[in-house]
Amino acid sequence: MKKDPFLGAHMSISGGVHTAFTRGTSIGCMTMQVFVKNNNQWQGRALTGEDIKNYKTEESKASIAPVVAHAAYLINLCAPDKSILKKSRAAFADELTRCESLGIKALIFHPGAHLGTGEGDGIKRVAESLNIAHDQTAGSHVLSAIESTAGQGSTLGYRFEHLRSIIDLVEERERMAVCLDTCHLFAAGYHIGTESGWEDTLKAFDDIVGLNRLVAVHVNDSKKEFGSRVDRHEHIGSGKIGLQGFRSLMNDPRLTNIPKILETPKSEDMHEDVENMTVLKSLVR
């Protein structure tokens, strides 16, 4: 008998973060990802006691777990501009605090773009930013999960070695985790579209970073070619990765209990999420 995979999608929090559970339940999510504040603002309205209570009430009624959060895209933890860096650090610490209040286990974030200052300097600034945020959230149980990237522009995180280097410079390494993104891996030059390529990629990740740090996989096809270093998500089976890559993902026993979360384009009724999850479930042997 096929086991239901840990599948879900990024859900809107319009109307309050607790509303994501109703949306996720309506399309059959077993796991999901949310923002914990308005994604387009540096600062969001503080969570009230009622916000937290509403979230936990809806969580208790839904069969969706775990929930992971994604940090605001404005945040650049290796920004060379001091003003942007200060805002990014404050926003990241705030989002860690929000996750802790809601009981969310991991905050996924992009390592950021060094904007010409060099990868080495960028990696040091990311780690410094994480150390500052961790100091400001002492005792938090929330994992800071670096997302692998496509490497567009001067973005860090497109090589597993970048992720390892950042983690090595973080003082509280036990608070560090990783999220892999299939579109980003493919665009960055990891050939996950074949069975052997998938195996080689997972082995490299385990050797360099460690599968024990993996807390989520973003499941997205790629609009752009292999190794393009361009980040453009596509619906499952409609992009350049090919269904074999997703078949490998869905049947990999090492990832059985890892949340697999769609970040593909969708309309308000979310029918695309349903269609993409149907395709992924059909690949489970």
C-alpha positions as CSV (number, residue, x, y, z in Angstrom):
1,M,0.0,0.0,0.0
2,K,1.3,3.5,-0.9
3,K,2.2,5.7,2.1
4,D,0.8,9.2,1.9
5,P,3.8,11.5,1.3
6,F,4.6,14.5,3.5
7,L,3.2,16.9,0.8
8,G,2.0,20.5,1.1
9,A,2.4,24.0,-0.3
10,H,3.1,27.6,0.7
11,M,-0.1,29.0,2.1
12,S,-1.3,32.6,2.2
13,I,-1.8,34.2,5.7
14,S,-4.2,36.9,4.4
15,G,-6.5,37.6,7.3
16,G,-4.1,36.3,9.9
17,V,-1.5,33.6,10.1
18,H,-4.0,31.2,11.6
19,T,-6.1,31.3,8.3
20,A,-3.4,29.2,6.6
21,F,-4.7,26.1,8.2
22,T,-8.1,26.4,6.6
23,R,-6.5,27.0,3.2
24,G,-4.1,24.1,3.6
25,T,-6.8,21.7,4.8
26,S,-9.1,22.6,1.9
27,I,-6.5,21.3,-0.6
28,G,-5.3,18.3,1.3
29,C,-1.9,19.6,2.6
30,M,-0.2,17.3,5.2
31,T,2.5,20.0,5.8
32,M,2.8,23.6,4.8
33,Q,4.9,26.7,4.7
34,V,3.8,30.2,5.8
35,F,5.2,33.7,6.2
36,V,4.9,34.9,9.8
37,K,4.3,38.5,8.9
38,N,3.7,40.6,5.8
39,N,6.4,39.5,3.4
40,N,6.7,43.0,1.8
41,Q,7.5,44.9,5.0
42,W,10.6,45.1,7.2
43,Q,8.4,45.4,10.3
44,G,5.1,43.7,10.8
45,R,2.4,44.2,13.4
46,A,3.3,42.5,16.6
47,L,1.6,39.2,17.2
48,T,-1.0,39.5,19.9
49,G,-2.0,36.9,22.5
50,E,-5.2,36.4,20.5
51,D,-3.2,35.9,17.2
52,I,-1.2,33.2,18.9
53,K,-4.3,31.6,20.5
54,N,-6.1,31.6,17.1
55,Y,-3.1,30.0,15.5
56,K,-2.8,27.2,18.1
57,T,-6.5,26.6,18.0
58,E,-6.6,26.1,14.2
59,E,-3.4,24.0,14.4
60,S,-5.0,21.7,16.9
61,K,-8.0,21.2,14.6
62,A,-6.0,20.6,11.4
63,S,-4.0,17.5,10.4
64,I,-1.1,19.6,9.1
65,A,2.3,19.2,10.6
66,P,5.0,20.2,10.7
67,V,4.5,23.9,9.6
68,V,7.7,25.7,8.5
69,A,8.1,29.4,8.0
70,H,9.8,31.3,5.2
71,A,11.6,34.6,6.0
72,A,10.7,37.8,4.2
73,Y,12.5,38.1,0.8
74,L,13.6,41.6,1.8
75,I,16.0,40.2,4.3
76,N,19.7,40.1,3.1
77,L,21.9,38.8,5.8
78,C,25.1,39.5,3.9
79,A,24.1,43.0,2.6
80,P,27.2,45.3,2.3
81,D,25.0,48.3,2.9
82,K,25.0,48.9,6.7
83,S,21.5,50.2,6.8
84,I,20.0,47.2,4.9
85,L,22.1,44.8,7.0
86,K,20.9,46.3,10.2
87,K,17.2,46.1,9.0
88,S,17.8,42.5,7.8
89,R,19.3,41.4,11.1
90,A,16.4,43.0,13.1
91,A,13.8,41.5,10.8
92,F,15.3,38.0,11.0
93,A,15.5,38.0,14.8
94,D,11.9,39.2,14.9
95,E,10.8,36.4,12.7
96,L,12.6,33.8,14.8
97,T,10.7,35.3,17.8
98,R,7.4,35.0,16.0
99,C,8.1,31.4,15.0
100,E,8.9,30.6,18.7
101,S,5.6,32.2,19.8
102,L,3.7,30.1,17.3
103,G,5.6,26.9,17.9
104,I,7.0,26.7,14.3
105,K,10.0,24.5,14.1
106,A,12.1,26.1,11.4
107,L,12.5,29.5,9.7
108,I,13.8,29.1,6.1
109,F,15.8,31.9,4.7
110,H,17.9,32.8,1.6
111,P,21.5,33.4,2.6
112,G,21.5,36.6,0.5
113,A,23.5,38.4,-2.1
114,H,27.0,39.8,-1.5
115,L,26.5,42.4,-4.3
116,G,30.1,42.3,-5.5
117,T,32.0,42.2,-2.2
118,G,32.9,38.5,-2.8
119,E,31.6,35.2,-1.7
120,G,34.1,34.9,1.2
121,D,33.1,38.2,2.7
122,G,29.4,37.4,2.1
123,I,29.6,34.1,3.9
124,K,31.3,35.8,6.9
125,R,28.5,38.4,7.0
126,V,25.7,35.8,6.9
127,A,27.3,33.9,9.8
128,E,27.8,37.1,11.8
129,S,24.2,38.0,11.2
130,L,23.0,34.6,12.4
131,N,25.2,34.8,15.5
132,I,23.7,38.2,16.3
133,A,20.1,37.0,15.7
134,H,20.7,33.8,17.8
135,D,22.1,35.9,20.6
136,Q,19.0,38.1,20.5
137,T,16.8,34.9,20.7
138,A,18.6,33.0,23.3
139,G,16.8,29.8,24.3
140,S,14.8,29.6,21.1
141,H,13.9,26.2,19.7
142,V,13.5,27.5,16.2
143,L,16.0,26.3,13.6
144,S,17.5,28.7,11.2
145,A,17.3,26.8,7.9
146,I,19.4,28.0,5.0
147,E,17.8,27.5,1.6
148,S,19.9,26.3,-1.3
149,T,19.8,28.8,-4.1
150,A,20.0,28.9,-7.9
151,G,23.0,31.3,-7.7
152,Q,21.3,34.1,-9.6
153,G,23.4,37.3,-9.6
154,S,25.7,37.5,-6.6
155,T,23.4,35.2,-4.5
156,L,25.2,32.8,-2.1
157,G,24.1,29.3,-1.4
158,Y,24.2,27.7,-4.9
159,R,27.0,25.3,-3.8
160,F,26.7,22.9,-0.8
161,E,30.1,24.2,0.2
162,H,28.6,27.7,0.8
163,L,26.0,26.2,3.2
164,R,28.8,24.2,5.1
165,S,31.0,27.3,5.4
166,I,28.2,29.4,6.9
167,I,27.2,26.7,9.4
168,D,30.9,26.2,10.4
169,L,31.1,30.0,11.3
170,V,27.9,29.9,13.4
171,E,28.5,29.6,17.1
172,E,25.3,27.7,17.9
173,R,25.5,25.1,15.2
174,E,22.8,23.1,16.8
175,R,20.3,25.8,15.7
176,M,21.3,25.5,12.0
177,A,19.4,23.5,9.4
178,V,19.0,23.4,5.6
179,C,16.1,23.5,3.1
180,L,16.8,22.1,-0.4
181,D,14.9,23.5,-3.5
182,T,14.7,21.2,-6.5
183,C,14.5,24.1,-9.0
184,H,17.4,25.9,-7.4
185,L,19.5,22.7,-7.3
186,F,18.9,22.0,-11.0
187,A,19.6,25.7,-12.0
188,A,22.7,25.7,-9.9
189,G,24.1,22.6,-11.8
190,Y,23.1,19.6,-9.7
191,H,21.7,17.1,-12.2
192,I,18.8,15.8,-10.2
193,G,16.8,14.9,-13.3
194,T,18.3,11.5,-13.6
195,E,18.4,8.6,-11.1
196,S,22.2,8.6,-10.9
197,G,22.3,12.4,-10.8
198,W,19.8,12.4,-7.9
199,E,22.0,9.9,-6.0
200,D,25.2,11.9,-6.7
201,T,23.5,15.1,-5.4
202,L,22.2,13.5,-2.2
203,K,25.5,11.9,-1.5
204,A,27.3,15.2,-2.1
205,F,24.9,17.0,0.2
206,D,25.3,14.3,2.9
207,D,29.1,14.4,2.7
208,I,29.4,18.2,2.7
209,V,26.4,19.3,4.9
210,G,24.8,16.2,6.3
211,L,21.3,14.9,5.7
212,N,20.7,15.2,9.4
213,R,20.4,19.0,8.9
214,L,17.7,18.7,6.2
215,V,14.3,20.0,7.5
216,A,12.4,20.6,4.2
217,V,12.4,20.3,0.4
218,H,10.9,22.9,-1.8
219,V,9.4,21.0,-4.7
220,N,9.5,23.1,-7.9
221,D,10.2,22.3,-11.5
222,S,12.4,24.8,-13.4
223,K,11.5,27.0,-16.3
224,K,15.1,27.5,-17.1
225,E,17.8,25.1,-18.4
226,F,20.2,23.0,-16.3
227,G,23.0,25.1,-14.9
228,S,21.3,28.3,-16.0
229,R,21.7,29.9,-12.5
230,V,18.3,31.5,-13.1
231,D,15.5,31.0,-10.4
232,R,12.2,30.5,-12.2
233,H,9.7,28.0,-10.7
234,E,7.5,25.9,-13.0
235,H,4.7,23.4,-12.4
236,I,5.7,19.7,-11.8
237,G,6.4,18.0,-15.1
238,S,6.1,21.2,-17.1
239,G,9.6,22.3,-16.7
240,K,13.2,21.2,-17.5
241,I,13.8,18.8,-14.6
242,G,11.6,16.0,-15.9
243,L,9.4,13.6,-13.9
244,Q,12.3,11.2,-13.2
245,G,13.8,13.8,-10.8
246,F,10.6,14.1,-8.9
247,R,10.1,10.3,-8.9
248,S,13.5,10.0,-7.3
249,L,12.5,12.6,-4.7
250,M,9.1,11.0,-3.9
251,N,10.5,7.5,-3.5
252,D,13.8,8.3,-1.6
253,P,13.5,6.5,1.8
254,R,15.9,9.1,3.3
255,L,13.3,11.8,2.7
256,T,10.2,9.9,3.8
257,N,9.6,12.2,6.8
258,I,10.9,15.4,5.3
259,P,8.2,18.0,4.4
260,K,7.9,18.5,0.7
261,I,6.5,21.9,-0.1
262,L,5.3,23.4,-3.4
263,E,6.2,26.9,-4.3
264,T,4.8,26.9,-7.8
265,P,2.7,29.7,-9.3
266,K,-1.0,29.5,-8.4
267,S,-4.3,31.3,-8.6
268,E,-6.7,32.1,-5.7
269,D,-8.5,28.8,-5.8
270,M,-5.2,26.9,-5.5
271,H,-6.2,24.3,-8.1
272,E,-2.6,24.3,-9.4
273,D,-1.4,23.1,-6.0
274,V,-3.9,20.3,-6.1
275,E,-2.8,19.3,-9.6
276,N,0.9,19.4,-8.7
277,M,0.3,17.3,-5.6
278,T,-1.7,14.8,-7.7
279,V,1.2,14.5,-10.1
280,L,3.7,14.0,-7.2
281,K,1.5,11.4,-5.5
282,S,1.2,9.5,-8.8
283,L,5.0,9.0,-8.8
284,V,5.1,7.2,-5.4
285,R,5.7,3.5,-6.0
